[in-house]
Amino acid sequence: MERILDQTPTVKSFFVRPANPFTFVAGQHVDIRLTAPDGYQAQRSYSIGSAPNGETIELVIERLEVGEVSPFFHEVVQVGDPIEMRGPIGGHFNWLPEDGGPILLVGGGSGVVPLVSMLRERQLFNVDTPFVLVYSARTFADVIFRDELMRLADADRGFSLILTLTREPGAVPGVRTGRIDRATIVEALSRLGGPPRLAFICGATAFVEVASMFLVEAGVPASRIRTERYGGIPAEKLDATVAVAPEQ
Ligand SMILES: Cc1cc2nc3c(=O)[nH]c(=O)nc-3n(C[C@H](O)[C@H](O)[C@H](O)COP(=O)(O)OP(=O)(O)OC[C@H]3O[C@@H](n4cnc5c(N)ncnc54)[C@H](O)[C@@H]3O)c2cc1C
């Protein structure tokens, strides 16, 4: 572990230098395995948030109150600790500059991480592929990569950000409140100027299921939708109107 950075009150970035450097494609993840002194092991997947151009990779981990591995990262892991890591993994939820666009990204909570890797890849290669990111967070303080995303949205005419906050008590200028709904997706498609070549949806399982449904209802062919489910209760066990929030 090379560096640890606070991102939000519940999210930290962990910069890991792989012992055997590897290349990866934006959207891929790694598997992390923890082993306790008594031999007990726990394994979890974490998306890579960085673009594939550095000697370290950035993992961005949200601390789940009742979790096993994420609190360990937040409370126990220190700079210098060895981390057992396998990867890169994933051949479906990927974007390469040659894939082109336009691209629709939809993220809930920490589900924004692989989408930011794709955005950073787009910037790294200096391509003008149109990207729209719809990002649902609980409050303004919970928006991961907030400054980077807002700066990019201001500076880059090819990138548009629709930020929506589900639990923000006050109004934030230029930012919506409420959950992602059908109208949010319709607006994102209109900002894209047409149907996306590919749409990437990532977050808690229920979030991904309901957002995918909104995209299909808005006319996006299912064959163009790629999803990454982070876990949690599936949508069928939740009211669909509460599902499209990045609750943990
Ligand atoms: C491909 C992939 C990539 C992932 N990338 C990231 C990432 O970049 N950053 C990140 O923070 N997490 C990511 N996750 C989720 C991560 O793997 C763990 O599931 C998460 O950190 C919780 O682990 P835990 O051991 O702390 O909690 P656990 O002990 O596994 O779970 C505690 C409780 O929380 C519920 N739960 C687990 N995950 C979620 C969730 N996402 N939403 C709501 N409830 C949940 C469980 O059902 C359980 O009830 C990714 C998952 C996958 C499959």
The ligand as an SDF file (V2000), in Angstrom:
LIG
                    3D

 53 58  0  0  0  0  0  0  0  0999 V2000
  -16.8320   -6.3070   -9.6770 C   0  0  0  0  0  0  0  0  0  0  0  0
  -17.0200   -5.5660   -8.3530 C   0  0  0  0  0  0  0  0  0  0  0  0
  -16.3550   -4.3800   -8.1470 C   0  0  0  0  0  0  0  0  0  0  0  0
  -16.5270   -3.6920   -6.9420 C   0  0  0  0  0  0  0  0  0  0  0  0
  -15.8890   -2.4920   -6.7640 N   0  0  0  0  0  0  0  0  0  0  0  0
  -16.0670   -1.7830   -5.6320 C   0  0  0  0  0  0  0  0  0  0  0  0
  -15.4480   -0.5030   -5.4630 C   0  0  0  0  0  0  0  0  0  0  0  0
  -14.7460    0.0080   -6.3590 O   0  0  0  0  0  0  0  0  0  0  0  0
  -15.6250    0.1540   -4.2710 N   0  0  0  0  0  0  0  0  0  0  0  0
  -16.4060   -0.3890   -3.2760 C   0  0  0  0  0  0  0  0  0  0  0  0
  -16.5260    0.2590   -2.2130 O   0  0  0  0  0  0  0  0  0  0  0  0
  -17.0210   -1.6000   -3.4200 N   0  0  0  0  0  0  0  0  0  0  0  0
  -16.8610   -2.3090   -4.5590 C   0  0  0  0  0  0  0  0  0  0  0  0
  -17.4540   -3.5350   -4.7060 N   0  0  0  0  0  0  0  0  0  0  0  0
  -18.1610   -4.1090   -3.5600 C   0  0  0  0  0  0  0  0  0  0  0  0
  -17.1220   -4.8800   -2.7080 C   0  0  0  0  0  0  0  0  0  0  0  0
  -16.6740   -6.0350   -3.4010 O   0  0  0  0  0  0  0  0  0  0  0  0
  -17.6920   -5.3580   -1.3650 C   0  0  0  0  0  0  0  0  0  0  0  0
  -18.8680   -6.0790   -1.6160 O   0  0  0  0  0  0  0  0  0  0  0  0
  -17.9850   -4.2220   -0.4190 C   0  0  0  0  0  0  0  0  0  0  0  0
  -16.7700   -3.5000   -0.1040 O   0  0  0  0  0  0  0  0  0  0  0  0
  -18.5960   -4.7550    0.8800 C   0  0  0  0  0  0  0  0  0  0  0  0
  -17.7070   -5.6650    1.4550 O   0  0  0  0  0  0  0  0  0  0  0  0
  -17.6760   -5.8540    3.0330 P   0  0  0  0  0  0  0  0  0  0  0  0
  -16.8550   -7.0710    3.3130 O   0  0  0  0  0  0  0  0  0  0  0  0
  -17.3010   -4.5800    3.7180 O   0  0  0  0  0  0  0  0  0  0  0  0
  -19.2110   -6.1090    3.3940 O   0  0  0  0  0  0  0  0  0  0  0  0
  -19.9250   -7.5530    3.4940 P   0  0  0  0  0  0  0  0  0  0  0  0
  -19.5170   -8.1430    4.7970 O   0  0  0  0  0  0  0  0  0  0  0  0
  -19.6600   -8.3260    2.2430 O   0  0  0  0  0  0  0  0  0  0  0  0
  -21.4360   -7.1400    3.4630 O   0  0  0  0  0  0  0  0  0  0  0  0
  -22.0810   -6.4760    4.5600 C   0  0  0  0  0  0  0  0  0  0  0  0
  -23.5410   -6.2510    4.2240 C   0  0  0  0  0  0  0  0  0  0  0  0
  -23.6670   -5.2470    3.2070 O   0  0  0  0  0  0  0  0  0  0  0  0
  -24.3750   -5.7640    2.0690 C   0  0  0  0  0  0  0  0  0  0  0  0
  -23.6810   -5.2360    0.8910 N   0  0  0  0  0  0  0  0  0  0  0  0
  -22.5280   -5.6770    0.3550 C   0  0  0  0  0  0  0  0  0  0  0  0
  -22.1730   -4.9160   -0.7010 N   0  0  0  0  0  0  0  0  0  0  0  0
  -23.1480   -3.9910   -0.8390 C   0  0  0  0  0  0  0  0  0  0  0  0
  -23.3770   -2.9180   -1.7350 C   0  0  0  0  0  0  0  0  0  0  0  0
  -22.5260   -2.6320   -2.7390 N   0  0  0  0  0  0  0  0  0  0  0  0
  -24.4840   -2.1720   -1.5610 N   0  0  0  0  0  0  0  0  0  0  0  0
  -25.3570   -2.4240   -0.5760 C   0  0  0  0  0  0  0  0  0  0  0  0
  -25.1950   -3.4160    0.3140 N   0  0  0  0  0  0  0  0  0  0  0  0
  -24.1120   -4.1930    0.1870 C   0  0  0  0  0  0  0  0  0  0  0  0
  -24.2530   -7.2700    2.1690 C   0  0  0  0  0  0  0  0  0  0  0  0
  -25.3540   -7.8930    1.5260 O   0  0  0  0  0  0  0  0  0  0  0  0
  -24.2640   -7.4870    3.6740 C   0  0  0  0  0  0  0  0  0  0  0  0
  -25.5690   -7.4670    4.1620 O   0  0  0  0  0  0  0  0  0  0  0  0
  -17.3380   -4.2240   -5.9240 C   0  0  0  0  0  0  0  0  0  0  0  0
  -18.0130   -5.4430   -6.1430 C   0  0  0  0  0  0  0  0  0  0  0  0
  -17.8610   -6.1020   -7.3490 C   0  0  0  0  0  0  0  0  0  0  0  0
  -18.5910   -7.4000   -7.5500 C   0  0  0  0  0  0  0  0  0  0  0  0
  1  2  1  0
  2  3  1  0
  2 52  2  0
  3  4  2  0
  4  5  1  0
  4 50  1  0
  5  6  2  0
  6  7  1  0
  6 13  1  0
  7  8  2  0
  7  9  1  0
  9 10  1  0
 10 11  2  0
 10 12  1  0
 12 13  2  0
 13 14  1  0
 14 15  1  0
 14 50  1  0
 15 16  1  0
 16 17  1  0
 16 18  1  0
 18 19  1  0
 18 20  1  0
 20 21  1  0
 20 22  1  0
 22 23  1  0
 23 24  1  0
 24 25  2  0
 24 26  1  0
 24 27  1  0
 27 28  1  0
 28 29  2  0
 28 30  1  0
 28 31  1  0
 31 32  1  0
 32 33  1  0
 33 34  1  0
 33 48  1  0
 34 35  1  0
 35 36  1  0
 35 46  1  0
 36 37  1  0
 36 45  1  0
 37 38  2  0
 38 39  1  0
 39 40  1  0
 39 45  2  0
 40 41  1  0
 40 42  2  0
 42 43  1  0
 43 44  2  0
 44 45  1  0
 46 47  1  0
 46 48  1  0
 48 49  1  0
 50 51  2  0
 51 52  1  0
 52 53  1  0
M  END
$$$$
